[in-house]
Amino acid sequence: MARTTSSAATRDRILVATTELFRRQGYSATSLSQIVEASSATTGSIYHFFPGGKDELTAEVLRVSGAGYGDLVESVVRSALDPAVGIGDAFAAAAALMQESDFIDPCPIGTIAREVASTNEPLRLVAAEVMNGWVRRLAAILTDANVSQGDAERLASLVVTTIEGGFVMARTLRDVAPFLTAGEVVQRLVADALGDS
């Protein structure tokens, strides 16, 4: 039992360290040696858990991080008075996180997706799977609030697109004001859709 727990802990350390490196410096600038150092694991451990090396490890980081961010946003949106308010709350929380971290990427998914979109089809497909999952989850929240399926899917896609694009702009400008403005616009569009439902 202790061996299994130790193995799980090592695997988790590798994933956490890799996620943090990707947040700070992206996929291409992160080497396996940096992952070994940051995770206090061995190269052998990395290949034990991820026989496909960096690409297999990256795919798992995308899936695990993507699910975690999806859970977080869904929790924020569902706990609000209505989905429009919840989406506004999600933008506000993301803006606060960017400021607190000195504009380190709050989510490595978009960063990795931009880097691999034209160079690594398997990783592009994993990133697409994650983003499509986010859209489906947000669309389900909106359909639960009686927004039509088509409008819910379009709005959910807009939310994800705005958040990911907003991260790039906020980090580049080192200013969350445009990100928050975009969030307010999206919140109004969702509120309008809720009012029409």
C-alpha positions as CSV (number, residue, x, y, z in Angstrom):
1,M,0.0,0.0,0.0
2,A,2.8,2.4,0.9
3,R,4.5,1.7,-2.4
4,T,1.3,2.6,-4.3
5,T,0.9,5.8,-2.3
6,S,4.5,6.7,-2.9
7,S,4.1,6.1,-6.7
8,A,1.0,8.2,-6.8
9,A,2.7,11.0,-4.9
10,T,5.7,10.9,-7.3
11,R,3.4,11.0,-10.3
12,D,1.4,13.9,-8.8
13,R,4.6,15.8,-8.0
14,I,5.7,15.4,-11.6
15,L,2.3,16.7,-12.9
16,V,2.3,19.7,-10.5
17,A,5.8,20.7,-11.2
18,T,5.3,20.4,-15.0
19,T,2.1,22.4,-14.8
20,E,3.8,25.2,-12.9
21,L,6.8,25.2,-15.3
22,F,4.3,25.5,-18.3
23,R,2.5,28.3,-16.5
24,R,5.8,30.2,-16.0
25,Q,7.6,29.5,-19.3
26,G,5.5,27.5,-21.7
27,Y,5.9,24.1,-23.3
28,S,8.9,24.7,-25.6
29,A,11.1,26.3,-23.0
30,T,10.5,23.6,-20.5
31,S,12.9,20.7,-20.6
32,L,12.7,17.3,-19.0
33,S,15.8,18.1,-16.9
34,Q,13.9,21.1,-15.5
35,I,10.9,18.9,-14.7
36,V,13.2,16.4,-13.0
37,E,14.6,19.2,-10.8
38,A,11.3,20.9,-10.0
39,S,9.5,17.6,-9.2
40,S,12.4,16.0,-7.2
41,A,11.8,12.9,-9.4
42,T,14.2,11.0,-11.6
43,T,14.2,10.9,-15.3
44,G,13.4,7.2,-14.9
45,S,10.3,8.0,-12.9
46,I,9.1,10.4,-15.6
47,Y,9.4,7.6,-18.3
48,H,7.9,5.1,-15.9
49,F,4.7,7.1,-15.6
50,F,4.8,8.7,-19.0
51,P,6.6,6.3,-21.4
52,G,5.9,8.7,-24.3
53,G,8.2,11.2,-22.6
54,K,7.4,15.0,-22.6
55,D,4.5,14.7,-25.1
56,E,2.7,12.1,-23.0
57,L,3.4,14.1,-19.9
58,T,2.1,17.2,-21.6
59,A,-1.1,15.5,-22.7
60,E,-1.8,14.4,-19.1
61,V,-1.0,18.0,-17.8
62,L,-3.6,19.3,-20.3
63,R,-6.2,16.8,-19.3
64,V,-5.7,17.1,-15.5
65,S,-5.3,20.9,-15.6
66,G,-8.2,21.3,-18.0
67,A,-10.5,19.2,-15.8
68,G,-9.4,21.2,-12.7
69,Y,-10.0,24.6,-14.4
70,G,-13.4,23.3,-15.8
71,D,-14.4,22.2,-12.3
72,L,-13.4,25.6,-10.8
73,V,-15.2,27.7,-13.4
74,E,-18.3,25.5,-13.2
75,S,-18.3,25.8,-9.4
76,V,-18.0,29.6,-9.5
77,V,-20.7,29.9,-12.2
78,R,-23.2,27.5,-10.6
79,S,-22.8,29.0,-7.1
80,A,-23.8,32.5,-8.3
81,L,-27.2,34.0,-8.4
82,D,-27.5,33.2,-12.1
83,P,-25.0,32.2,-14.8
84,A,-24.4,35.8,-16.0
85,V,-23.3,36.8,-12.5
86,G,-21.3,33.6,-12.2
87,I,-19.4,34.3,-15.5
88,G,-18.7,37.8,-14.2
89,D,-17.4,36.3,-11.0
90,A,-15.1,33.9,-13.0
91,F,-13.6,36.8,-14.9
92,A,-13.0,38.8,-11.7
93,A,-11.4,35.8,-10.0
94,A,-9.1,35.2,-12.9
95,A,-8.1,38.8,-13.0
96,A,-7.3,38.8,-9.3
97,L,-5.2,35.6,-9.8
98,M,-3.2,37.3,-12.6
99,Q,-2.5,40.3,-10.5
100,E,-1.5,38.2,-7.4
101,S,0.9,36.1,-9.5
102,D,2.5,39.0,-11.3
103,F,0.9,38.0,-14.5
104,I,2.1,34.4,-14.6
105,D,-0.3,32.5,-16.9
106,P,-3.2,31.4,-14.7
107,C,-3.9,28.5,-17.1
108,P,-1.3,26.6,-19.1
109,I,-3.9,25.1,-21.6
110,G,-4.1,28.1,-23.9
111,T,-0.3,28.7,-23.8
112,I,0.4,25.2,-24.7
113,A,-2.3,25.2,-27.4
114,R,-0.8,28.2,-29.0
115,E,2.6,26.7,-29.1
116,V,1.6,23.3,-30.5
117,A,-1.3,24.2,-32.8
118,S,0.8,24.1,-35.9
119,T,3.6,21.7,-34.8
120,N,2.2,18.8,-32.8
121,E,-1.1,17.4,-34.0
122,P,-1.6,14.9,-31.1
123,L,-1.2,17.7,-28.5
124,R,-3.3,20.1,-30.5
125,L,-6.1,17.5,-30.4
126,V,-5.8,17.0,-26.6
127,A,-6.0,20.8,-26.1
128,A,-9.0,21.0,-28.4
129,E,-10.7,18.2,-26.4
130,V,-10.1,20.2,-23.2
131,M,-11.5,23.4,-24.6
132,N,-14.5,21.7,-26.2
133,G,-15.1,20.2,-22.8
134,W,-15.2,23.6,-21.2
135,V,-17.6,24.8,-23.9
136,R,-19.9,21.8,-23.3
137,R,-19.9,22.4,-19.5
138,L,-20.7,26.1,-19.8
139,A,-23.4,25.3,-22.4
140,A,-25.0,22.8,-20.1
141,I,-25.2,25.5,-17.4
142,L,-26.9,27.9,-19.8
143,T,-29.3,25.3,-21.1
144,D,-30.2,24.4,-17.5
145,A,-31.1,28.1,-17.2
146,N,-33.4,27.8,-20.2
147,V,-31.2,29.3,-22.8
148,S,-31.7,27.5,-26.2
149,Q,-29.1,24.9,-27.1
150,G,-27.8,26.8,-30.0
151,D,-27.5,30.1,-28.1
152,A,-25.9,28.3,-25.1
153,E,-23.2,26.7,-27.3
154,R,-22.4,30.0,-29.0
155,L,-22.3,31.9,-25.7
156,A,-20.2,29.2,-24.0
157,S,-17.7,29.3,-26.9
158,L,-17.6,33.1,-26.7
159,V,-16.8,32.9,-22.9
160,V,-13.9,30.4,-23.4
161,T,-12.6,32.4,-26.4
162,T,-12.8,35.7,-24.4
163,I,-11.1,34.3,-21.3
164,E,-8.2,32.7,-23.3
165,G,-7.7,35.7,-25.5
166,G,-8.1,38.0,-22.5
167,F,-5.3,36.1,-20.7
168,V,-2.9,36.9,-23.6
169,M,-3.8,40.6,-23.7
170,A,-3.7,41.1,-19.9
171,R,-0.3,39.4,-19.6
172,T,1.0,41.3,-22.5
173,L,-0.2,44.7,-21.2
174,R,0.3,43.7,-17.6
175,D,-3.1,45.2,-17.0
176,V,-6.3,43.4,-16.2
177,A,-8.6,46.3,-17.1
178,P,-9.2,45.1,-20.7
179,F,-9.8,41.6,-19.4
180,L,-12.4,42.8,-17.0
181,T,-14.1,45.0,-19.6
182,A,-14.3,41.9,-21.9
183,G,-15.8,40.0,-19.0
184,E,-18.4,42.7,-18.4
185,V,-19.5,42.6,-22.1
186,V,-19.8,38.8,-22.1
187,Q,-21.7,39.0,-18.8
188,R,-24.2,41.4,-20.4
189,L,-24.7,39.1,-23.4
190,V,-25.3,36.1,-21.1
191,A,-27.8,38.2,-19.1
192,D,-29.6,39.2,-22.3
193,A,-29.9,35.6,-23.3
194,L,-31.2,34.7,-19.9
195,G,-33.7,37.5,-20.1
196,D,-34.9,36.2,-23.5
197,S,-35.3,32.6,-22.2
